[in-house]
Amino acid sequence: MYPNLYYFFFDVFGIKIPVLKVFNSFGFFVAIAFLVSAWFASKEFKRRQLLGYFTYSERKITVGEPAGVGELVSNFLVGFVLGYKIVGIFFIKDALSNPQQFIFSLDGNWLIGILLGAVFAFFKWREKNKVKLATPETRTLRIWPSDRLGDIVIICAVAGFAGAKVFDNLENWDRFIQDPIGNLFSASGLTFYGGLIFAIIALYIYFKKNNISFINVADAFSPSLMLAYGLGRIGCQVAGDGDWGIINSAYLSNADGKVHLCTPQQFQQAAVIFKDHTEQFGIVGEIQHAAFKGVSWLPDWLFAYSYPHNVGSEGVPLANCNWGEYCNYLPLPVFPTPLYEIITCVILFGVLWSIRKKISYPGILFGWYLILNGTERFLIEHIRVNTKYDIPFHPSQAEIISLCLIIIGIVLVTMARKIFKPVNIAYTQTS
C-alpha cells in the first residue's frame, strides 16, 4: 500500500521526494478517474451531437473589454488560495510531515498567498488588455453541450464530494455527532452513492437552466460513470482507506503483512488475540468473516489481503517498518473488495461502451447503467465492511440505494419508449 506518492517512489525507486507527500494516492487516482472518464464522455458527446441528440444554444458576449473588477478579484482569490496552501506548504515548518492535516487546517503562508494572488490578477489583466478594442463588440456564440464538459466535470466533482460526505456522515451518525466539523471537512469518509445522487440533482438543475436534455446527457455519460467508479476504486485499493471487505477466515497475516492459509482452529486463536482490533472490521466485539480458499494458480492476495501501510493506520504494527505513521497491517486479512470492483466495473464499462451505438432510444442506456451498477454494488455489499441499519433484514445504506437504482433502471429500460420522445437521427453512423 502507498498512502501517498512519496512512499511509492521511495519503495519502488529508493528515492525520497518530500513534495510528493502532498499527493495522496486516493486523490491522485480519483483525479485520474475524472480525466479518463471525461475523455470518453467527450467522445460520446460529440458523436451524439452529430447524430442529432443535442443542439446548440446561442449566447451573446462582449469582446474587447478590459478586465473587470470581478475577474481580477476572482483570479486573485484563486492565486491566493494556491499560494496560501499549496505553495505555502514548502515554507511552513513540518507541514510536509503531515500534508493532509495541513491542507485541511487553517494554517498557511499569507505572504506567498498575497504574492501569487497578485500574479494571477496581473496575468488576467494582461490577457484582457492584449485583446482590448477601442470600441467593444457584441458577438453571438454557438455553445454545444460538449463545450460545457468542463463545467459538468466541475459540478460533478463539487456536488459529488459534498454528497459523498453528507451520506457518509448520515451512515455513521454516531461518529459525526462526536466531531461534526472535523468529520465534514476531513479528507476521509466518502460514500459513492451520496456523491452520485447529489451530482445528478446538481446536473439536472444545470441542464434545465441551459435547456439541455437531461436523459440524453445521462445516456452519454453512462459508460464513463461506470469507468470513473472502477478507476476511482484503484485509489481505495492502493491507499487502503478502510473501504475493504470482511475477514477471509481461511487466511492469516504474518508480521510482515504477507498472508497464508490457516486452519479454523488457528483463525479462532488469532481472533481471540486480536479481538481489540476488530473495530476496523465494522462491529466492535463481533467479527464479520467468511472462509474462502482461493485457487492455487492465483495469488493469495486476490482472496485475502492485509493492507500493509494502509492510510488509516488500522491494525497492528508491521515488523521492521520505517514509514512513520503508516506502519500497520491487518492481522486478520480481508477480502480486497476494491480490487473486485475495479475489475467488474471496467468490464461493465466495456459492455456499455460496446452497446451504446446499438441503442438509439433515450433512457435505455442509462437504465442499463443503473441496473448493472446497482447489481454490482448490491452483490459486493455481502462481503464488504459496512454499517447496517437496525430495520428488518438489516440492510446497509448502499444495499437500499442499489436496489432502488435497479428498480429505476428496470423501469427506464422497459418504459423508455413510452416516457421519452424518439430522437431524429441526423445520419447513420457506420464506424
CORKALIN-V52623 format. One record per residue. RES is the residue in one small letter. OMEGA is omega in whole degrees, 0 to 359 (NA if undefined). Layout:
BEGIN
res={RES:RES}
omega={OMEGA:OMEGA}
END
This chain:
BEGIN
res={m:y:p:n:l:y:y:f:f:f:d:v:f:g:i:k:i:p:v:l:k:v:f:n:s:f:g:f:f:v:a:i:a:f:l:v:s:a:w:f:a:s:k:e:f:k:r:r:q:l:l:g:y:f:t:y:s:e:r:k:i:t:v:g:e:p:a:g:v:g:e:l:v:s:n:f:l:v:g:f:v:l:g:y:k:i:v:g:i:f:f:i:k:d:a:l:s:n:p:q:q:f:i:f:s:l:d:g:n:w:l:i:g:i:l:l:g:a:v:f:a:f:f:k:w:r:e:k:n:k:v:k:l:a:t:p:e:t:r:t:l:r:i:w:p:s:d:r:l:g:d:i:v:i:i:c:a:v:a:g:f:a:g:a:k:v:f:d:n:l:e:n:w:d:r:f:i:q:d:p:i:g:n:l:f:s:a:s:g:l:t:f:y:g:g:l:i:f:a:i:i:a:l:y:i:y:f:k:k:n:n:i:s:f:i:n:v:a:d:a:f:s:p:s:l:m:l:a:y:g:l:g:r:i:g:c:q:v:a:g:d:g:d:w:g:i:i:n:s:a:y:l:s:n:a:d:g:k:v:h:l:c:t:p:q:q:f:q:q:a:a:v:i:f:k:d:h:t:e:q:f:g:i:v:g:e:i:q:h:a:a:f:k:g:v:s:w:l:p:d:w:l:f:a:y:s:y:p:h:n:v:g:s:e:g:v:p:l:a:n:c:n:w:g:e:y:c:n:y:l:p:l:p:v:f:p:t:p:l:y:e:i:i:t:c:v:i:l:f:g:v:l:w:s:i:r:k:k:i:s:y:p:g:i:l:f:g:w:y:l:i:l:n:g:t:e:r:f:l:i:e:h:i:r:v:n:t:k:y:d:i:p:f:h:p:s:q:a:e:i:i:s:l:c:l:i:i:i:g:i:v:l:v:t:m:a:r:k:i:f:k:p:v:n:i:a:y:t:q:t:s}
omega={180:181:175:185:178:183:175:181:179:183:186:186:178:180:181:178:187:183:182:176:179:187:178:183:182:180:180:182:173:177:177:180:179:184:182:181:177:179:178:179:179:178:182:176:183:178:182:174:179:180:178:178:182:173:183:170:182:180:179:178:177:180:178:179:174:180:179:180:180:179:181:180:181:177:176:182:178:179:180:180:179:180:182:185:190:178:182:181:181:184:180:184:176:180:181:179:176:185:181:178:179:183:183:175:177:181:178:181:185:183:179:179:181:181:181:176:179:178:179:180:180:180:176:179:181:179:180:182:180:183:182:179:177:176:180:183:175:181:179:180:172:181:177:177:180:177:181:185:178:177:182:180:180:178:178:182:184:181:179:179:179:179:179:178:182:182:177:180:173:180:180:187:180:179:183:185:177:180:184:183:181:181:179:186:175:181:181:178:181:179:186:185:174:177:180:182:180:180:179:180:181:180:178:179:181:181:179:180:183:174:178:181:182:185:177:176:179:176:182:183:190:179:182:177:179:180:180:179:180:180:177:179:175:178:178:182:184:182:185:188:179:179:182:185:174:183:169:188:173:184:170:180:172:181:178:177:179:181:178:179:178:177:177:180:178:179:180:178:179:181:178:182:185:182:181:183:183:177:180:183:170:184:179:178:179:183:175:181:174:181:177:180:181:179:188:185:174:181:182:184:173:185:179:184:184:180:177:181:182:188:180:182:180:175:184:184:173:177:173:181:178:182:178:183:182:185:180:174:180:181:176:188:186:173:179:185:176:179:178:181:176:183:183:185:175:177:180:173:178:179:181:180:183:182:187:181:181:182:183:184:182:173:185:180:177:177:178:176:180:180:183:179:180:180:179:183:180:181:182:180:182:177:184:176:181:178:181:175:182:176:180:181:176:180:172:178:182:179:179:182:182:176:177:179:179:180:179:180:178:178:180:183:184:187:185:183:178:185:187:178:179:180:177:185:184:179:179:182:183:183:NA}
END
